[in-house]
């Protein structure tokens, strides 16, 4: 079955960096677009970034453009989110996502807290 496991979250000061990872299994990873979403307390889940099957076609939400970079390693079945210049408003649970045969799959999420 499809499994997504995020890691790499934590507490970081404003201006700091974190690198999130999402290990995927149960499907042919290299065939699918991968996405990152986030959900802040009291807010709806929002899309952050997506990446094409060969690492091409990266797109970002305006709120993170220029600060976050999505990448993938198809040999390791892993997608990454490098987050730089973090702001308090980036505080959220971050989820990776894949749509396989029209079904949305989510990981359990990893908490990112940006605070001094």
N, CA and C atoms as an extended XYZ file, in Angstrom:
348
Properties=species:S:1:pos:R:3:atomname:S:1:resname:S:1:resid:I:1 pbc="F F F"
N         0.833       -1.182        0.000 N   UNK     1
C         0.000        0.000        0.000 CA  UNK     1
C         0.881        1.251        0.000 C   UNK     1
N         0.285        2.348       -0.450 N   UNK     2
C         1.020        3.603       -0.520 CA  UNK     2
C         1.318        4.107        0.887 C   UNK     2
N         2.579        4.460        1.113 N   UNK     3
C         2.974        5.054        2.389 CA  UNK     3
C         3.876        6.245        2.130 C   UNK     3
N         3.634        7.292        2.887 N   UNK     4
C         4.454        8.497        2.847 CA  UNK     4
C         4.857        8.826        4.282 C   UNK     4
N         6.151        8.993        4.511 N   UNK     5
C         6.635        9.257        5.862 CA  UNK     5
C         7.525       10.505        5.835 C   UNK     5
N         7.007       11.568        6.457 N   UNK     6
C         7.755       12.825        6.513 CA  UNK     6
C         8.676       12.852        7.723 C   UNK     6
N         9.758       13.611        7.600 N   UNK     7
C        10.688       13.810        8.708 CA  UNK     7
C        11.436       15.118        8.487 C   UNK     7
N        12.141       15.562        9.534 N   UNK     8
C        12.984       16.732        9.402 CA  UNK     8
C        12.449       18.000       10.016 C   UNK     8
N        11.233       17.960       10.539 N   UNK     9
C        10.682       19.142       11.165 CA  UNK     9
C        11.360       19.446       12.488 C   UNK     9
N        11.000       20.590       13.066 N   UNK    10
C        11.560       20.966       14.348 CA  UNK    10
C        11.331       22.424       14.651 C   UNK    10
N        12.020       22.896       15.684 N   UNK    11
C        11.949       24.296       16.105 CA  UNK    11
C        13.166       25.029       15.545 C   UNK    11
N        12.909       26.157       14.897 N   UNK    12
C        13.992       26.937       14.301 CA  UNK    12
C        13.715       28.415       14.503 C   UNK    12
N        14.753       29.205       14.620 N   UNK    13
C        14.587       30.644       14.785 CA  UNK    13
C        14.259       31.302       13.454 C   UNK    13
N        13.600       32.442       13.478 N   UNK    14
C        13.348       33.183       12.237 CA  UNK    14
C        14.651       33.425       11.488 C   UNK    14
N        14.589       33.230       10.167 N   UNK    15
C        15.778       33.351        9.343 CA  UNK    15
C        16.547       32.060        9.167 C   UNK    15
N        16.181       31.053        9.917 N   UNK    16
C        16.874       29.773        9.862 CA  UNK    16
C        16.396       28.891        8.721 C   UNK    16
N        16.956       27.686        8.697 N   UNK    17
C        16.663       26.740        7.614 CA  UNK    17
C        16.324       25.366        8.180 C   UNK    17
N        15.531       24.634        7.415 N   UNK    18
C        15.235       23.232        7.687 CA  UNK    18
C        15.114       22.511        6.359 C   UNK    18
N        15.400       21.209        6.397 N   UNK    19
C        15.193       20.381        5.212 CA  UNK    19
C        14.269       19.228        5.591 C   UNK    19
N        13.107       19.220        4.969 N   UNK    20
C        12.146       18.139        5.187 CA  UNK    20
C        12.368       17.035        4.160 C   UNK    20
N        12.084       15.811        4.583 N   UNK    21
C        12.150       14.652        3.697 CA  UNK    21
C        10.830       13.905        3.745 C   UNK    21
N        10.514       13.251        2.661 N   UNK    22
C         9.329       12.399        2.597 CA  UNK    22
C         9.716       11.114        1.875 C   UNK    22
N         9.758       10.019        2.624 N   UNK    23
C        10.089        8.716        2.053 CA  UNK    23
C         8.816        8.030        1.596 C   UNK    23
N         8.808        7.598        0.340 N   UNK    24
C         7.613        7.016       -0.261 CA  UNK    24
C         7.802        5.526       -0.546 C   UNK    24
N         6.708        4.785       -0.479 N   UNK    25
C         6.742        3.373       -0.815 CA  UNK    25
C         5.357        2.927       -1.247 C   UNK    25
N         5.302        1.770       -1.909 N   UNK    26
C         4.013        1.211       -2.301 CA  UNK    26
C         3.525        1.622       -3.668 C   UNK    26
N         4.315        2.401       -4.384 N   UNK    27
C         3.967        2.800       -5.741 CA  UNK    27
C         5.268        3.124       -6.487 C   UNK    27
N         5.170        3.246       -7.798 N   UNK    28
C         6.352        3.544       -8.610 CA  UNK    28
C         6.631        5.040       -8.535 C   UNK    28
N         7.470        5.395       -7.586 N   UNK    29
C         7.702        6.795       -7.210 CA  UNK    29
C         8.039        7.672       -8.412 C   UNK    29
N         8.889        7.183       -9.296 N   UNK    30
C         9.382        8.013      -10.402 CA  UNK    30
C         8.301        8.350      -11.417 C   UNK    30
N         7.149        7.717      -11.316 N   UNK    31
C         6.065        7.961      -12.271 CA  UNK    31
C         5.103        9.057      -11.830 C   UNK    31
N         5.290        9.604      -10.634 N   UNK    32
C         4.276       10.485      -10.069 CA  UNK    32
C         4.811       11.838       -9.637 C   UNK    32
N         3.984       12.861       -9.901 N   UNK    33
C         4.227       14.185       -9.371 CA  UNK    33
C         4.081       14.132       -7.848 C   UNK    33
N         4.983       14.808       -7.162 N   UNK    34
C         4.919       14.872       -5.701 CA  UNK    34
C         4.666       16.313       -5.259 C   UNK    34
N         3.962       16.461       -4.169 N   UNK    35
C         3.590       17.782       -3.662 CA  UNK    35
C         3.852       17.887       -2.165 C   UNK    35
N         4.088       19.097       -1.723 N   UNK    36
C         4.118       19.435       -0.297 CA  UNK    36
C         2.964       20.392        0.002 C   UNK    36
N         2.315       20.158        1.130 N   UNK    37
C         1.279       21.026        1.660 CA  UNK    37
C         1.655       21.364        3.100 C   UNK    37
N         0.948       22.337        3.649 N   UNK    38
C         1.106       22.650        5.072 CA  UNK    38
C        -0.228       23.093        5.650 C   UNK    38
N        -0.349       22.931        6.974 N   UNK    39
C        -1.561       23.344        7.673 CA  UNK    39
C        -1.169       24.003        8.983 C   UNK    39
N        -1.467       25.282        9.074 N   UNK    40
C        -1.207       26.040       10.297 CA  UNK    40
C        -2.396       25.893       11.234 C   UNK    40
N        -2.200       26.111       12.533 N   UNK    41
C        -3.291       25.982       13.496 CA  UNK    41
C        -4.472       26.872       13.121 C   UNK    41
N        -5.651       26.291       13.079 N   UNK    42
C        -6.855       27.042       12.797 CA  UNK    42
C        -7.047       27.425       11.347 C   UNK    42
N        -6.183       26.934       10.471 N   UNK    43
C        -6.285       27.276        9.059 CA  UNK    43
C        -6.452       26.014        8.215 C   UNK    43
N        -6.887       26.218        6.970 N   UNK    44
C        -7.022       25.099        6.054 CA  UNK    44
C        -5.652       24.683        5.512 C   UNK    44
N        -5.590       23.441        5.087 N   UNK    45
C        -4.361       22.942        4.477 CA  UNK    45
C        -4.132       23.684        3.168 C   UNK    45
N        -2.891       24.115        2.932 N   UNK    46
C        -2.587       24.856        1.722 CA  UNK    46
C        -1.417       24.211        0.980 C   UNK    46
N        -1.491       24.299       -0.336 N   UNK    47
C        -0.438       23.776       -1.196 CA  UNK    47
C         0.804       24.652       -1.084 C   UNK    47
N         1.985       24.012       -1.059 N   UNK    48
C         3.248       24.724       -0.934 CA  UNK    48
C         4.087       24.615       -2.207 C   UNK    48
N         4.249       23.379       -2.714 N   UNK    49
C         5.134       23.180       -3.859 CA  UNK    49
C         4.820       21.848       -4.523 C   UNK    49
N         5.215       21.723       -5.786 N   UNK    50
C         5.091       20.469       -6.507 CA  UNK    50
C         6.298       20.278       -7.398 C   UNK    50
N         6.574       19.020       -7.746 N   UNK    51
C         7.706       18.719       -8.603 CA  UNK    51
C         7.332       17.606       -9.558 C   UNK    51
N         7.776       17.723      -10.806 N   UNK    52
C         7.493       16.730      -11.822 CA  UNK    52
C         8.274       15.444      -11.609 C   UNK    52
N         7.988       14.485      -12.459 N   UNK    53
C         8.502       13.135      -12.261 CA  UNK    53
C        10.023       13.025      -12.355 C   UNK    53
N        10.654       13.853      -13.171 N   UNK    54
C        12.096       13.805      -13.330 CA  UNK    54
C        12.790       14.983      -12.660 C   UNK    54
N        12.098       15.599      -11.721 N   UNK    55
C        12.675       16.757      -11.036 CA  UNK    55
C        12.467       18.056      -11.775 C   UNK    55
N        11.716       17.995      -12.852 N   UNK    56
C        11.409       19.204      -13.609 CA  UNK    56
C        10.085       19.787      -13.131 C   UNK    56
N         9.741       20.912      -13.678 N   UNK    57
C         8.421       21.487      -13.431 CA  UNK    57
C         8.136       21.806      -11.989 C   UNK    57
N         9.104       22.359      -11.282 N   UNK    58
C         8.855       22.766       -9.898 CA  UNK    58
C         8.041       24.049       -9.876 C   UNK    58
N         7.023       24.055       -9.029 N   UNK    59
C         6.184       25.239       -8.849 CA  UNK    59
C         6.002       25.489       -7.361 C   UNK    59
N         5.784       26.767       -7.016 N   UNK    60
C         5.709       27.151       -5.617 CA  UNK    60
C         4.559       28.115       -5.372 C   UNK    60
N         4.016       28.040       -4.174 N   UNK    61
C         3.080       29.059       -3.736 CA  UNK    61
C         3.824       30.388       -3.618 C   UNK    61
N         3.110       31.459       -3.861 N   UNK    62
C         3.750       32.786       -3.806 CA  UNK    62
C         4.380       33.057       -2.441 C   UNK    62
N         3.770       32.515       -1.405 N   UNK    63
C         4.236       32.787       -0.044 CA  UNK    63
C         5.612       32.189        0.248 C   UNK    63
N         6.062       31.213       -0.551 N   UNK    64
C         7.343       30.557       -0.283 CA  UNK    64
C         8.322       30.703       -1.436 C   UNK    64
N         7.880       31.274       -2.534 N   UNK    65
C         8.734       31.389       -3.720 CA  UNK    65
C        10.007       32.165       -3.389 C   UNK    65
N        11.139       31.618       -3.819 N   UNK    66
C        12.425       32.253       -3.557 CA  UNK    66
C        13.054       31.843       -2.242 C   UNK    66
N        12.289       31.186       -1.382 N   UNK    67
C        12.816       30.743       -0.073 CA  UNK    67
C        12.852       29.218        0.054 C   UNK    67
N        11.895       28.534       -0.561 N   UNK    68
C        11.794       27.078       -0.477 CA  UNK    68
C        12.202       26.468       -1.816 C   UNK    68
N        12.789       25.261       -1.738 N   UNK    69
C        13.151       24.516       -2.940 CA  UNK    69
C        12.727       23.068       -2.782 C   UNK    69
N        11.941       22.588       -3.720 N   UNK    70
C        11.525       21.191       -3.722 CA  UNK    70
C        12.443       20.405       -4.650 C   UNK    70
N        12.778       19.188       -4.251 N   UNK    71
C        13.628       18.333       -5.082 CA  UNK    71
C        13.251       16.878       -4.813 C   UNK    71
N        13.781       15.979       -5.622 N   UNK    72
C        13.474       14.564       -5.426 CA  UNK    72
C        14.664       13.718       -5.837 C   UNK    72
N        14.729       12.537       -5.232 N   UNK    73
C        15.737       11.540       -5.592 CA  UNK    73
C        14.967       10.265       -5.920 C   UNK    73
N        14.808        9.988       -7.193 N   UNK    74
C        14.008        8.834       -7.591 CA  UNK    74
C        14.675        7.508       -7.215 C   UNK    74
N        15.996        7.514       -7.066 N   UNK    75
C        16.685        6.297       -6.647 CA  UNK    75
C        16.397        5.965       -5.186 C   UNK    75
N        16.072        6.995       -4.409 N   UNK    76
C        15.783        6.802       -2.981 CA  UNK    76
C        14.300        6.907       -2.661 C   UNK    76
N        13.475        7.115       -3.685 N   UNK    77
C        12.020        7.257       -3.470 CA  UNK    77
C        11.719        8.321       -2.421 C   UNK    77
N        12.401        9.440       -2.544 N   UNK    78
C        12.279       10.487       -1.530 CA  UNK    78
C        12.135       11.856       -2.194 C   UNK    78
N        11.251       12.655       -1.618 N   UNK    79
C        11.102       14.045       -2.036 CA  UNK    79
C        11.501       14.930       -0.857 C   UNK    79
N        12.098       16.067       -1.170 N   UNK    80
C        12.638       16.961       -0.155 CA  UNK    80
C        12.006       18.346       -0.270 C   UNK    80
N        12.053       19.083        0.823 N   UNK    81
C        11.680       20.490        0.808 CA  UNK    81
C        12.732       21.242        1.624 C   UNK    81
N        13.599       21.972        0.920 N   UNK    82
C        14.595       22.814        1.584 CA  UNK    82
C        13.946       24.163        1.869 C   UNK    82
N        13.921       24.544        3.130 N   UNK    83
C        13.253       25.766        3.543 CA  UNK    83
C        14.284       26.712        4.141 C   UNK    83
N        14.474       27.848        3.500 N   UNK    84
C        15.417       28.860        3.965 CA  UNK    84
C        14.671       30.133        4.348 C   UNK    84
N        15.364       31.003        5.056 N   UNK    85
C        14.787       32.297        5.468 CA  UNK    85
C        13.406       32.106        6.086 C   UNK    85
N        13.327       31.179        7.001 N   UNK    86
C        12.025       30.848        7.585 CA  UNK    86
C        11.462       32.001        8.392 C   UNK    86
N        10.130       32.111        8.345 N   UNK    87
C         9.395       33.157        9.031 CA  UNK    87
C         8.425       32.529       10.022 C   UNK    87
N         7.998       33.271       11.037 N   UNK    88
C         7.012       32.724       11.978 CA  UNK    88
C         5.751       32.229       11.272 C   UNK    88
N         5.366       32.875       10.198 N   UNK    89
C         4.149       32.457        9.485 CA  UNK    89
C         4.331       31.157        8.709 C   UNK    89
N         5.546       30.623        8.663 N   UNK    90
C         5.765       29.301        8.072 CA  UNK    90
C         5.464       28.180        9.071 C   UNK    90
N         5.187       28.527       10.309 N   UNK    91
C         4.856       27.525       11.318 CA  UNK    91
C         3.612       26.749       10.909 C   UNK    91
N         3.751       25.434       10.830 N   UNK    92
C         2.660       24.575       10.376 CA  UNK    92
C         3.104       23.121       10.452 C   UNK    92
N         2.136       22.234       10.269 N   UNK    93
C         2.455       20.833       10.009 CA  UNK    93
C         2.591       20.682        8.497 C   UNK    93
N         3.687       20.095        8.067 N   UNK    94
C         3.981       19.933        6.644 CA  UNK    94
C         3.727       18.486        6.229 C   UNK    94
N         3.001       18.339        5.119 N   UNK    95
C         2.612       17.033        4.616 CA  UNK    95
C         3.118       16.854        3.186 C   UNK    95
N         3.551       15.647        2.848 N   UNK    96
C         3.749       15.364        1.437 CA  UNK    96
C         2.526       14.610        0.910 C   UNK    96
N         2.371       14.680       -0.396 N   UNK    97
C         1.138       14.201       -1.026 CA  UNK    97
C         1.432       13.596       -2.388 C   UNK    97
N         0.701       12.546       -2.698 N   UNK    98
C         0.744       11.986       -4.043 CA  UNK    98
C        -0.674       11.535       -4.403 C   UNK    98
N        -1.009       11.670       -5.671 N   UNK    99
C        -2.290       11.188       -6.176 CA  UNK    99
C        -2.004        9.981       -7.062 C   UNK    99
N        -2.469        8.827       -6.621 N   UNK   100
C        -2.258        7.585       -7.353 CA  UNK   100
C        -3.616        7.028       -7.748 C   UNK   100
N        -3.826        6.875       -9.051 N   UNK   101
C        -5.109        6.393       -9.565 CA  UNK   101
C        -6.273        7.168       -8.946 C   UNK   101
N        -6.160        8.472       -8.948 N   UNK   102
C        -7.171        9.442       -8.484 CA  UNK   102
C        -7.361        9.459       -6.982 C   UNK   102
N        -6.606        8.691       -6.230 N   UNK   103
C        -6.719        8.686       -4.768 CA  UNK   103
C        -5.607        9.556       -4.175 C   UNK   103
N        -6.004       10.456       -3.283 N   UNK   104
C        -5.046       11.315       -2.576 CA  UNK   104
C        -4.452       10.559       -1.389 C   UNK   104
N        -3.119       10.535       -1.320 N   UNK   105
C        -2.444        9.936       -0.183 CA  UNK   105
C        -1.628       11.006        0.548 C   UNK   105
N        -1.627       10.893        1.877 N   UNK   106
C        -0.931       11.859        2.732 CA  UNK   106
C        -0.057       11.119        3.743 C   UNK   106
N         1.023       11.774        4.117 N   UNK   107
C         1.788       11.271        5.240 CA  UNK   107
C         1.180       11.749        6.543 C   UNK   107
N         1.863       11.456        7.647 N   UNK   108
C         1.362       11.846        8.965 CA  UNK   108
C         1.714       13.287        9.299 C   UNK   108
N         2.629       13.862        8.511 N   UNK   109
C         3.024       15.241        8.716 CA  UNK   109
C         4.218       15.379        9.650 C   UNK   109
N         4.897       16.513        9.521 N   UNK   110
C         6.012       16.843       10.406 CA  UNK   110
C         5.868       18.308       10.818 C   UNK   110
N         6.000       18.573       12.107 N   UNK   111
C         5.765       19.909       12.655 CA  UNK   111
C         6.983       20.796       12.433 C   UNK   111
N         6.727       21.974       11.903 N   UNK   112
C         7.747       23.009       11.770 CA  UNK   112
C         7.290       24.212       12.588 C   UNK   112
N         8.123       24.639       13.511 N   UNK   113
C         7.816       25.800       14.349 CA  UNK   113
C         8.937       26.806       14.202 C   UNK   113
N         8.565       28.002       13.783 N   UNK   114
C         9.543       29.083       13.603 CA  UNK   114
C         9.266       30.124       14.686 C   UNK   114
N        10.186       30.221       15.629 N   UNK   115
C         9.970       31.100       16.775 CA  UNK   115
C        11.310       31.437       17.414 C   UNK   115
N        11.376       32.636       17.966 N   UNK   116
C        12.582       33.030       18.693 CA  UNK   116
C        12.415       32.737       20.180 C   UNK   116
